[in-house]
């Protein structure tokens, strides 16, 4: 089974996302901010990261830029999942190394469609 | 709804649009009818059918349209679009190098996601910049769907189902909480309200026809009629694209499946072999 790290400072969002991903046959892990997410990736690099933008301690963009410089950091597919729904943020995310982008609110269909876009379904 | 009323409704819709309604779909049908009930001020489906029995044309049209409205999404059944991009279009572009003209019909276009997906693929190829005339025709039985498609505005959810984020940014502009397709793509398409049971005379010399996920609602005889009419309008080296759960086998001898190109059909074995190679 593929692994997905869900990075979001909202416990509710993490739970909802994890449930959807588990239904889609992913093993899931959670992190509440960029720093915790980095620690998790250093222990075990996931195949997929679902990443929020606005988080305390280290936000999504800072995490992504740091991740991509890590050993094997270019491996994970990174899909932003955020309320930042404008073109400027989308462009910044793609330039920082994101593979795809989900604008909240999301549903299962959107997650499935985006995973298909990145070849994970 | 009483069985008698259901039977009346089913016969009316079949006569007007070829659509086959089954009792198994009764729940879905009643759900769809609720929008018509509200619009026309009926308290119940029974009252609506009672009025239909008196031959009220606007009501009959509204009921038929709402029962034939289909959901759609961008690049739905991606394999068909991959086959269009990788097999069908390269062959047609080569064959049409002199005339520099492509004519593609999206039948039963719903809210336009299919035809705009085709437009995005064509835009990738920059054909218009090379002097090509691209004629995208999109039709649907529903006037409401045609109006929606012509507007080209999609919700936050609709643009995230089937559209890569890069395509969204490249081809759409934010419009409040919605997304509007760029004008250059919108202008590639002419939209028309059209019943697949009507005459196809105005749809001649087609290079590609998309007729996906609509034949499944017809009876066998109507399926054959529609496919035969499409075959008459399609150029000899053109291609037909059906839904991935549909097939022509046993329905029409006018088409041959193309190997390694799911949902793609040609008019002859020779053309099918060329598309498959």
Interface residues (C-beta under 8 A of the other chain):
Chain A: X85 X86 X87 X90 X91 X94 X100 X101 X102 X103 X105 X106 X107 X109 X110 X113 X114 X116 X117
Chain B: X73 X78 X156 X157 X160 X161 X162 X164 X165 X166 X168 X169 X174
